[in-house]
Amino acid sequence: MKKSSLRSAKKQILELITRTEHVLPEQQNQLSPSETKELEFLVGNGHWEVLVKNKTFLILAPEGQVQTLAEAVENRTKILRTNLTPLGRTESTRAAYIQILNHIHDLERLKEEILKEFYTNAGKRQISKESKGKKIDFY
């Protein structure tokens, strides 16, 4: 993944997460066990690219979407690291080893950037002028 495509992927993911029109109507929030298993499969196998089109993913709150994406990227890097081990042993596979290692580093940076961007913006929303002076009445 080149740096420009890394930036565009981060930008696209953050736009998709922060857009409100992706939130499904209430009647579509009913999930079947197969839909939840599909999301678990995508996350577990590191298919972060297709998560943004998954119905179950779209139902999640923005923070849940970010955490799910981060977990999927983390799982992808784990899978790539297991494939990386046998490649570095011979001269003929050295180029593939370096390319996979670069891809792992790009994915780790993508995860860090997504988390940083989301939580930086989330913190700004919580400290906005609207919340100043408001008190919570627990009674």
N, C-alpha and C positions, 0 to 999 in steps of 0.2 A: 504494500500500500504506500503510494507516494505521499509526500507531505501535503500536497494540494488536495488529494482525495481524502486524506485524513481530516483536513479542515472542513471540506464540504460534507463529509459524513457526520462530523460533530454538529455542524450547523443544521443539517437536515434533521438529525435526531432531535435536537433541542427545539426546532420549530414544530415538529410533529407532536412533541410532548406538551409544549405550552399552548398549542392551539386548542380552543374549546370546542370547535365544531366536530372534533373526533369523538367527543363523549357521546355514547349511545343513549337513545331514549330509555326511559325507565322500563318499558315493556320488553326491551331487548337485553336487559341485565340478567335474565335468567340463564344460568349456565348448566350444561349437562356435564356429567363426569368425564365424558370423552373430550370435551373442550378444555377442561382443566388439565387433563392428562396430556393433551396436545401442547399446551403452554409449558408444562413441566418438561416435556420431551425437547421442545425448542431451546429452553433455557439450559437444560442438562447437557445438551450436545453442542451448545455454543452457537446456535443459529441466530445471532443477534440481528442480522440484516433483515430477516423476515418477521421479526417480532412486531414491528410497527403496523403490520396488516392483520395481526391476529385479533379476533373478536374479544377474547378474554383479556388480552393485553390492553385493549382500548377501554375496557371497563375500569381498569385500575386507576387509582388516584395518581396525579402527576409524580408524587414521590415514589409510589409503588412502581410506576413505569421506569423511573430512573434507576431504582434499586434492581429491578428485574433485568434491565439492560446491562447494568454493571455486572451482575452475576453471570449473565450469558457471555459477556466479553471475557470475564475471568475464566469461565469454563473453556472457552475457545483457546485461551492462552495455555491452559493446562494440557489440553489435547495436543496443541502444537508442540509443547515442550516434551511430551512423551514421544512424539514422532521425531523430534530433534535429536535425541540421544544416539540412535544408531548411525545418523548421517555424518557426524563429525569425525568418524574413524578413518575414512579413506580419502585420498586426494581427489578421486573422481566425484565424490559427493560433497566436497567442500563448498562449492558455489551454492548448492541447494541449502546447505546448513546455514550459510550466511544470509540467504534470502529469507528463510524461515525465521531466523533470529531477528532480522530487521522487522519482519511482519509482527512478531511478538512484541517488540518494543513499540511499534506503532499502535498496536491494540492497547497496550498498557497506558500509553499517552492519551489515547482516545477515552479510555475509562476515566482517567484522572481529570481530563478536561470537562467531560460531561458532568461528573460529580461536582467539580469546582464551580462550573458555570451555574448549575441548577441551585446549589446550596448558597452560593453568593447572592443570586437573585432572590431566593426564598428568604434569606436574612434581610434583604432590603425591603421586601414586602412587609415583613413583620415589624420593622422599625419605622414604617411610613408614618406620615403625619396623622393619618386616620386613626391609628392605634394609640397615639399619644393622649394621655389624660383619660382614656376610657378605663373604667374599673369593672371588674367582673363581680356580679352579684350572685353569690352562691345560694341565697335563701329565697 
